[in-house]
């Protein structure tokens, strides 16, 4: 299902809002939540995929009965997503603890959703594996969903990856934390720079030889303020110059096809001129994972599920224990990457939104050439892949299945042990 199809499904659900108000939790489930789950590609009529009143493994009430989460979404028979529903009239504040108990009790679950049918709060475990975070990494409001459709698309059945969601949530969480910190420390619109920033600056090597006292801080505040404003003006000028360079092509059509020499260029001496651009300039804010990128992951995910490595475990040194071998993806300003368990264990890197599309596969070039389909072309290596194949679109990934299978093996070879 595409991002536009999800938007269409949301537009069908929204008119039911007034009809459901005051009708309780069951009405919210049937009219608002189940259609949304179905819109993401899950079979709501199949209890082996969308299971209502799912008993959490170890979440037990005082009476001795196991607690039940409203819906468990299972992928390949394993619970991966828990959905806790409240009435559309109910505020969600204060209910995340209940969902957290369910989440923590079932180690296979990597996404918790708390919703009242109109607001959806998404939780994962960025701080500690299998312990749900107290704060959601993403909140969606169906009546203003446009800006979050690309994020909502990550939860579709065909592309669902707990590892990818955890990685994405970590980026969102820390980006927000760092933004808040830098804004408080560096924002001088309301007056002066903070004392903590000034003390850090003056204590830097070679900056101030005397002891940093309150008087010293006050003395240097206006100097630091002028210096920071000068730096920010320089950054803005450089950014504007880069934007001007990126949009100075002769026609709108050529803008989508010509190479861009701005900050998104990733090239090597062996790259062709047409191949240098990674993602074309545009009006997109930040990194937006597109339908074509999600389609490529869905194909590779199916290939993984049909490989001999599916359902295997791998030793993950970052958590010092065995964990399921799981496929994830990471979108960047440069490329779309697919990996096992953590981004450094990459399998393929895809360049899809340019005139010359290609895929880099983590495989020895000599072996890759032996497995190459005759109708596709090998490209020279570059800084992001020793073995690259030119493709016309994501459908060519089907023809590269043997190469991608070999990439699965190569990625984990001599790195860690894999057990059944």
C-alpha positions in Angstrom: 0.0 0.0 0.0 1.3 3.4 -1.0 1.4 6.6 1.1 -1.4 8.0 -0.9 -3.5 4.9 -0.3 -3.0 5.3 3.4 -4.1 8.9 3.1 -7.3 7.8 1.2 -8.1 5.2 4.0 -7.7 7.9 6.7 -10.0 10.2 4.7 -12.7 7.4 4.8 -12.3 6.9 8.5 -12.5 10.5 9.6 -16.2 11.1 8.8 -17.1 8.5 11.5 -15.7 10.6 14.3 -18.9 12.3 15.3 -20.9 9.1 15.0 -18.5 7.3 17.4 -18.4 9.9 20.1 -20.2 8.8 23.3 -20.5 5.2 22.1 -17.6 3.8 24.1 -14.4 1.8 23.5 -15.9 -1.0 21.3 -17.4 1.5 18.8 -14.0 3.2 18.7 -12.3 -0.1 17.9 -14.7 -1.2 15.2 -15.2 2.1 13.4 -11.8 3.8 13.8 -9.0 1.5 14.9 -9.6 -1.7 13.0 -10.0 0.1 9.7 -6.7 1.9 10.4 -4.9 -1.4 11.1 -6.4 -2.9 7.9 -5.2 0.2 6.0 -1.6 -0.7 7.0 -2.0 -4.1 5.3 -2.9 -6.4 8.2 -5.7 -8.9 7.9 -8.1 -7.9 10.7 -10.3 -10.9 10.0 -7.4 -13.4 10.7 -6.8 -13.9 14.5 -3.4 -15.4 13.7 -2.4 -12.0 12.3 -4.6 -9.5 14.3 -5.4 -11.1 17.6 -8.0 -9.4 19.9 -7.7 -9.8 23.7 -4.2 -11.1 23.4 -2.8 -12.5 26.7 0.6 -10.9 27.5 3.2 -13.4 28.6 3.9 -12.3 32.1 1.6 -9.3 32.7 -0.6 -10.6 35.5 -3.3 -8.9 37.5 -3.5 -9.1 41.3 -6.3 -11.6 40.9 -3.9 -14.0 39.1 -5.4 -13.5 35.7 -3.2 -12.6 32.8 -3.7 -9.1 31.4 -4.9 -8.8 27.9 -3.9 -6.2 25.3 -6.7 -5.1 23.0 -4.9 -6.2 19.8 -1.6 -8.0 19.1 -0.4 -7.9 15.5 1.6 -11.0 14.6 4.0 -11.3 11.7 4.9 -14.8 10.7 3.1 -16.0 13.8 5.2 -13.9 16.2 3.7 -10.9 18.1 5.4 -7.7 17.0 3.0 -4.9 17.7 0.6 -4.3 20.7 -2.3 -1.9 20.3 -4.1 -0.6 23.3 -7.4 1.2 22.6 -9.3 3.8 24.6 -12.6 5.4 23.9 -12.5 8.3 21.4 -13.8 10.5 24.2 -10.8 9.6 26.5 -7.6 11.4 27.0 -4.5 9.2 26.4 -2.4 10.8 29.2 -1.7 8.4 32.0 -2.4 5.2 30.0 1.1 4.5 28.7 2.0 2.5 31.8 -0.6 -0.1 31.0 0.8 -0.5 27.5 4.3 -0.6 28.9 3.5 -3.7 31.1 2.2 -5.5 28.1 5.2 -4.5 26.0 7.8 -5.5 28.6 6.2 -8.8 29.2 6.6 -10.0 25.5 10.1 -9.8 24.3 9.3 -10.2 20.6 7.2 -7.0 20.6 9.0 -3.9 19.3 6.2 -1.4 18.8 3.5 -0.3 21.2 0.5 1.8 20.0 -1.8 3.7 22.3 -4.8 5.2 20.6 -8.3 6.6 21.1 -9.0 6.3 17.4 -8.0 9.8 16.4 -4.7 10.2 18.2 -2.0 7.5 17.9 1.0 7.4 20.1 3.9 5.2 19.0 6.3 3.7 21.5 9.4 1.5 21.2 12.5 0.6 23.3 15.3 3.0 22.5 16.8 3.2 26.0 16.8 -0.5 26.9 15.8 -3.5 24.7 12.3 -4.8 25.6 11.6 -2.0 28.1 9.1 0.4 26.5 10.1 4.1 26.6 7.9 6.4 28.8 7.6 8.9 26.0 6.3 8.2 22.4 8.7 8.7 19.6 5.9 9.8 17.3 2.4 11.1 17.7 -0.1 11.0 14.8 -3.4 12.9 14.7 -5.6 11.5 12.0 -7.3 14.9 11.3 -3.9 16.4 10.5 -2.0 13.4 9.2 -0.4 14.8 6.0 3.0 15.6 7.6 3.3 12.2 9.2 2.2 9.9 6.3 5.7 8.9 5.4 6.3 7.8 9.1 3.0 6.0 9.3 4.0 4.1 6.1 6.9 2.5 8.0 4.4 0.5 10.1 2.9 -1.3 7.1 2.9 -5.1 7.1 5.1 -5.5 4.0 7.9 -3.3 5.3 7.5 -3.6 9.1 10.9 -3.9 10.8 11.3 -3.6 14.6 15.0 -2.9 14.2 14.3 -0.1 11.6 11.7 1.5 13.8 14.0 1.4 16.8 16.8 3.0 14.8 14.4 5.7 13.5 12.9 6.4 16.9 16.4 6.8 18.4 17.2 9.4 15.7 14.0 11.3 16.3 14.4 11.2 20.1 18.0 12.4 20.2 17.5 14.9 17.4 14.8 16.5 19.5 16.9 16.4 22.7 19.9 17.9 20.9 17.7 20.6 19.3 16.2 21.6 22.7 19.7 21.7 24.3 21.3 23.7 21.5 18.3 26.1 21.3 18.6 26.8 25.0 22.3 27.1 25.0 22.8 29.1 21.7 19.5 31.0 21.1 20.3 34.7 21.8 17.0 36.2 20.7 15.8 36.6 24.3 19.0 38.1 25.7 22.4 36.7 26.5 24.1 33.3 26.1 23.7 30.9 29.0 26.3 30.8 31.7 26.9 27.0 31.2 27.7 27.7 27.5 30.0 30.6 28.4 31.9 28.5 31.0 32.3 25.7 28.4 33.5 28.1 25.8 36.0 29.9 28.1 37.3 26.7 29.5 38.2 25.4 26.0 41.9 24.9 25.4 43.7 28.2 24.6 40.6 30.3 25.1 41.0 32.0 28.5 44.1 31.7 30.7 42.5 33.1 33.8 40.1 31.3 36.1 36.6 31.4 34.8 34.7 33.4 37.4 31.3 35.1 37.2 32.9 38.4 36.4 34.9 36.8 33.6 31.8 35.3 32.2 30.0 38.6 32.2 33.0 40.3 30.6 33.1 37.9 27.7 29.4 37.5 27.1 29.0 40.3 24.5 32.2 39.1 22.8 30.9 35.6 22.5 27.5 36.8 21.3 29.1 38.8 18.5 31.3 35.8 17.6 28.3 33.4 17.5 26.3 35.8 15.4 29.2 36.0 12.9 29.4 32.1 12.7 25.6 31.8 12.2 25.6 34.4 9.4 28.4 32.6 7.7 26.5 29.3 7.9 23.4 30.9 6.5 25.3 32.5 3.6 27.0 29.2 2.8 23.6 27.3 2.9 21.9 29.9 0.7 24.8 29.7 -1.8 24.5 25.9 -1.9 20.7 26.1 -2.5 21.2 28.7 -5.3 23.7 26.4 -7.0 21.4 23.4 -6.7 18.4 25.2 -8.4 20.2 27.1 -11.1 19.5 24.6 -13.9 17.9 25.7 -17.2 14.5 24.1 -16.8 12.3 22.3 -14.2 12.6 19.0 -16.1 16.3 19.2 -16.0 16.3 19.9 -12.3 15.0 16.4 -11.7 17.7 14.8 -13.9 20.9 16.8 -13.7 23.5 16.0 -11.1 23.7 18.3 -8.0 27.1 19.2 -6.6 25.8 20.3 -3.2 26.2 18.5 0.1 24.4 15.3 -0.9 27.0 14.3 -3.5 28.8 11.1 -2.8 31.2 10.2 -5.5 34.6 8.7 -6.4 37.0 9.1 -9.3 35.3 6.0 -10.8 31.8 7.4 -10.8 30.1 8.5 -14.0 29.0 12.2 -14.2 25.3 11.3 -14.3 25.7 9.1 -11.2 27.1 11.7 -8.8 23.7 13.0 -7.5 22.3 10.9 -4.7 19.0 12.6 -3.9 17.8 15.6 -6.0 17.0 18.9 -4.3 13.4 19.7 -3.5 11.0 21.0 -1.0 11.1 18.0 1.3 11.9 18.8 4.9 14.5 16.5 6.3 14.7 12.9 5.2 11.5 11.5 3.8 11.3 7.8 3.1 9.5 7.4 -0.2 7.2 4.7 -1.6 9.9 3.5 -4.0 12.3 3.0 -1.1 9.8 1.2 1.0 8.9 -1.0 -2.1 12.6 -1.9 -2.4 12.7 -2.9 1.3 9.6 -5.0 0.9 11.2 -7.0 -1.9 14.4 -7.6 0.0 12.4 -8.5 3.1 10.6 -11.2 1.2 13.9 -12.5 -0.1 15.2 -12.7 3.4 12.1 -14.5 4.6 12.7 -17.1 1.9 16.4 -17.5 2.7 18.1 -20.1 4.9 18.9 -17.4 7.5 15.3 -16.5 8.3 14.3 -17.5 11.9 18.0 -17.7 12.9 19.6 -15.9 15.8 22.8 -13.8 15.9 25.1 -12.8 18.7 24.8 -9.0 19.1 27.8 -7.6 20.9 26.0 -4.3 21.7 23.5 -6.1 24.0 25.8 -9.1 24.7 23.3 -11.8 23.9 21.8 -13.7 21.1 18.9 -12.0 19.3 16.8 -12.8 16.2 18.5 -12.0 12.9 16.3 -9.1 11.8 16.3 -7.0 8.7 16.2 -3.2 9.1 16.6 -0.1 6.9 18.0 3.3 7.3 17.3 6.3 5.1 19.9 9.0 4.8 20.4 12.2 2.7 22.8 10.0 0.6 21.2 6.6 0.1 18.7 4.1 1.4 20.4 1.2 3.2 19.3 -2.3 4.3 21.1 -4.0 7.1 21.0 -6.8 9.7 20.4 -5.7 13.3 22.5 -2.6 13.2 23.3 -0.1 10.4 27.0 -1.0 10.3 26.0 -4.6 9.2 24.8 -3.4 5.8 23.7 -5.7 3.0 22.6 -3.3 0.2 22.6 0.4 -0.4 20.2 1.8 -3.0 20.2 4.9 -5.1 16.8 5.2 -6.5 15.8 8.9 -6.9 18.3 9.8 -9.7 18.5 9.3 -13.4 21.1 6.5 -13.1 19.7 4.1 -10.4 21.9 1.5 -8.9 22.3 -0.9 -6.0 25.5 -1.6 -4.1 25.6 -5.2 -2.6 28.0 -6.2 0.2 29.6 -9.0 -1.8 33.1 -9.7 -3.2 33.1 -8.3 -6.8 34.5 -11.5 -8.3 31.7 -13.6 -6.8 29.2 -10.9 -7.8 30.2 -11.0 -11.5 29.6 -14.8 -11.5 26.0 -14.4 -10.2 25.2 -11.4 -12.4 22.1 -11.6 -14.7 23.2 -11.1 -18.3 20.7 -8.2 -18.9 22.1 -6.0 -16.1 25.3 -3.9 -16.0 28.0 -3.8 -13.4 29.2 -0.3 -12.5 32.6 0.7 -11.2 33.0 0.6 -7.5 32.8 3.8 -5.4 33.1 4.8 -1.8 29.9 3.2 -0.8 30.2 -0.2 -2.5 32.8 -2.3 -4.2 30.1 -4.1 -6.2 27.4 -2.0 -7.9 24.7 -2.9 -10.4 22.8 -0.4 -12.6 19.1 -0.9 -12.3 16.1 0.6 -14.1 13.8 0.3 -11.0 13.1 -1.7 -7.9 11.6 -4.6 -9.9 15.2 -5.4 -11.0 15.9 -6.5 -7.4 13.9 -9.7 -8.2 16.5 -10.6 -10.8 19.3 -9.9 -8.3 17.9 -12.3 -5.7 21.0 -14.7 -5.9 23.3 -11.7 -5.4 21.3 -10.4 -2.5 21.2 -13.9 -0.9 25.0 -13.9 -1.2 25.0 -10.5 0.4 23.1 -11.8 3.4 25.8 -14.5 3.9 28.7 -12.1 3.3 27.3 -9.5 5.8 27.4 -11.9 8.7 30.4 -14.0 7.5 33.4 -14.0 10.0 31.6 -11.4 12.1 29.4 -13.3 14.5 28.1 -16.8 14.9 24.6 -17.7 13.8 22.5 -20.3 15.6 19.2 -22.0 14.8 
